[in-house]
């Protein structure tokens, strides 16, 4: 759609839509929901809410309101399960400094939960995935591997206890990372979710008219993610992501299992931040000072070439 106050719409795979209310105020809107990835209802609510809030943070916005989105098989499961899911979501919304206004629920064959989130941002401080510049360094703020680890737990290949690091990663808000991105003048930001690191980095490259180079060995991974991927514990998403990118990616010299991990879908993943080279070390230090312990430099932005994304060993 076209409108003079529509600052960001569906173009360029943006993380959220942005509408200007006045010269100094814009609203950011996003929504996401999905079936459970973990057994504990409260934790599932936390994960789903953190994931939904993340798109606001990726745009440099402060979440202010949200609406619950619920699908629930009330004939098969006690309503107390839904109460715990909603409590987990409310916990993360409160941590974000936002409020839940209400929501909508439907009967469904399986549980689904998420949020529709509204945030606010000054139009001049808006962050998108379309501003990366040649010479920028790329910082990833959370380790990769939630898709592999949750799939392994569902298949009984790891215990729920072994999933604890993954849960900690998924329920962590990207609020501190977003504040640092704004402080260091980030040129572009996106969060890593359904299309994996490779897919969302490609979106940034395409939107920005540049080529993104990622160093596979520098990407932090959750626990035994790579070991499990070598045993073919991967979601189907990584193949579809690579198929959609096609020959616009160059993935040479990298182990196939690691390519799978880096293209695999993530839930409530970190932010990928493109920042000027002279700010990269400062940004990484600030992230760690603010509790984003596993932030890492994972690549750089270069002039547009014959491909959009390069994955190096």
N, C-alpha and C positions, 0 to 999 in steps of 0.2 A: 504494500500500500504506500501511497505518497501523501505526505502532509508536511507543511512547513515546520511543525513542532515534533515530528517523528525523527529523532536523531539517529536511532539504530533500530532497524527492523530485522527481517529474516535474512538479509544479505550477509555474505562472508561468514556464515556459520557462527554468528555472534552468540555469546553465552546468555544474553538476556536482551529484552527490548528496552528502549529508552525513549521517554516522551518528555519534552520540555513543558513545564507549567508556567514558568516565567524566566527571565534572563538569568536569575541566580539559583534556580531550582529545577531539577528534572527528577522524574520517577523512573525507577528501574524495575521491570517485572519479569518474573520467570516462574516456571513450574516444573516439577519432576516427581515421579513416584514409581515404585517397583515392588515386586514380591520380596519376601524375607530372604536374607543372605545368611542369617545366624539364627540360632534356636531361641535365644532369650528375647521375649517380646519388647522389653524395655530397651535393650541394646539395639534391636532393630529400629525402634522409633528414633533413637539417637542418631543412628547411621543415616536413616532416610532424611531426617531433618537437616543434619549437617551437609548432606549432599545437595539438598535443595537450596540451602542458604549460600552455598559455595558460589553459585553463579552471580549472586549479588556482589560478593567480594571480588570476583574476577573483573567486574566492571568498575571497581573503585567505590562502590556504594555502601551505605550503611543500611542493613535491613531494619525496617520499622514495623511492618505488619505481615501476617501470614494467615493462610486458610488451610485447614486440614483437608486432604483428599484421601478417601478411604474406600476400599473394597473389602468386604468381610463376609465369610460364610457363617452367619450367625446360627444356622441350624446344625452345624457340625462342631463348632467351637464355642466355649463359654465366653460371654461378653467381657469377662475379666481379662482375657487375652488382649482384646481391643483396648481396654482401659490402660493396660501396661504399655502398649504401643504408643498411645496418645500421650501418656506421661513421659515416655522417653523423648518424644518429639518436643513436648513443652519444655523439658529440661534444657535442650539445646537452643530453643528459641529464646528462652529467658537468658541463657548465657550470652547470646548474641545481642541482648539489649532490645529485643523486639517483643511483640505481643501476638497472640493468636486471637483472631476476631471470631472464629467459628469454623465453618467448613461444610463439607457435603460427604455423605456416605451412601453406598449402594451395596445390596447383596451381591456377592460374587462367589465364584467357585473356589477362588484362592484369595489369600490375604494380599492386599496392595495398600501401600501407604506412602505419602509424600506431602509436599507443601506447595501452595502457590504463594510466592513471596514478593513483597513490594519493598523496595529500598529507595533511598534518596541520595542524590549527588549533585554537586554544582556542575553545570554543563562543562565548565572549563577544566574540571578535574576528572572527567570521565575517562576510564581506561577501556580499551577494546583490544581485540586481537589483530588489528589492522595497522599498527604503527611501528612494527619492527623495522630497524634500519641496518644496512650493512655496517659491520663493525660491532654491533651489539653482542653482548654475552648473554647466554641463556642460563637461568637459575631455576632449578626444580626444588620445590619446598617440601615434598613428601616422597618417601620411597614408593616404588612400584611393586605390585604383586598381589593386590587384594583379590583380583579375579582368580588367579591361580590358587591362592590360599583358601578362599571360600569354597571354590569348587572341590578342592581336596578334602575339606571338612565335610561337605555334603556327601562325598563318595566314601567317607570313612577312612581316608588315607592319613589323616591327622586328627588328633583329638580336639575337642573344644578348648582345652587348656592351651594347646599349641597355636590356637587362633588368637591368643590374647594380644600379641603385638599388632596383628592386622586390625583387630577391633580398635585398639588405641589410635592407630593411624586413621581409620575411617571416621571415628567420632570427633576427632580434633577439628575445630573450626579453622577456616583460613583467614580469620580476622586479623591476626598479627601479621601474617604474610602480606595481606592487602595494605595494611598501614605502612609497612616498610616499602612496598612497591611505590606507593604514593610519595613517601619521603625521599626516595632516591631518584624520583622523576622517571619511572619506568616508561618505556615507549610503547610496550604492548604487553598484555597479560591474557592468559586463558587458563581455565582449570582442566585437569586431566580426569576425564570420566569415560563415557561409553566408547570412545574411539581410541582409547589408549594414548600413550605418550606420542607414538609415531603419528597417529591420526590427528590429534589436536595440534601437534607441531606443524603438520602439513597444512592444516586450516590456517594457522598463523602465517605461514609462508605464502599461501595463496592469497589471503586477504591483504597482506602487506606488499606483495609484488617482489618478494625476495626469495632466496634459497636458505633453508635452515640446515645446518650441519650438527648432528648429534653424535656424541662419543659414547658408544654403548657401555664401555667399561667404567665410565664415570657415573652412570645412573645408579643411585642407591636402590637396593632391592630389599624386600621384607624377608627376613629369615631364610628358609629353604626354598624360596620361590623358584630359583633356577634349577635346583635339583629335582623338584617336582615337575617342572616343565620338560625336563629331559625324559621324564617318564610319561610324557604326553598328557599331563594334567593341565589342560588349557581350555578356556571357553571357545566357542565357535567364532567369537567376535573378531579374533585377530586375523583370521583368513578373509573375512568379509571386508575388514578395514583395508587390508593390503590390496584386495581386488578392486576396491573403489578408487584407490590412489593409482593403481596400475603402473605404467611406465614413467610416471612423474616422481617416482622414488628410486633411489639407488641404494641397494642394501647388499653391499659386497664385503666379503671377509668377516662377516659376523655369524656366529653360531646360530643355526636355525632356531633352537630352543630359546635363545636370548631374543632373537627377532620376535618370536611369538609372544614372549613376556612383554616386550616394549610396545607391541601393537595390541595387546590384550585389553579388554574393557576393564576399567577401574571404577570403583565406587567411592565417592567422596575423596578423590585424589587431591594432590597438591596443586599449587599454581605454577605455571610455567611463565617466567618473567623475563622479558627482553629489556636489558638495561645497557646504557652506554658503558663501554669498556672501562673507563676511568672510575665508574661507580660500582663495578662488579664486586670487588673485594669488600668495599664498605657495605654493600647490600647483604652479602653473605654473612659478614660479622654481625650486622644489625639483626638479621633473622635469627641467628643463634642466640644473641643476647635476649631476644624476645621469645625464647622457648621453641623456636623452629629448629630443632637440633640437627636434623638430617638434611638441611638445605645444602645443595651442591651445584657447582658449575657443571653443566652437562653438554654445552655446545656453544655455537656462535651463529650469527647471521652474516651472510655474505651476499654479494651482488647476485641478481637473478641469473641462473644458468639454464641448461637444457632440462634440469629436473627441479622440483620444488623442495625435496628433502633428501638429504644424504645421511645414511646411518653408517658410521665408521666403527671399526673395532675399538 
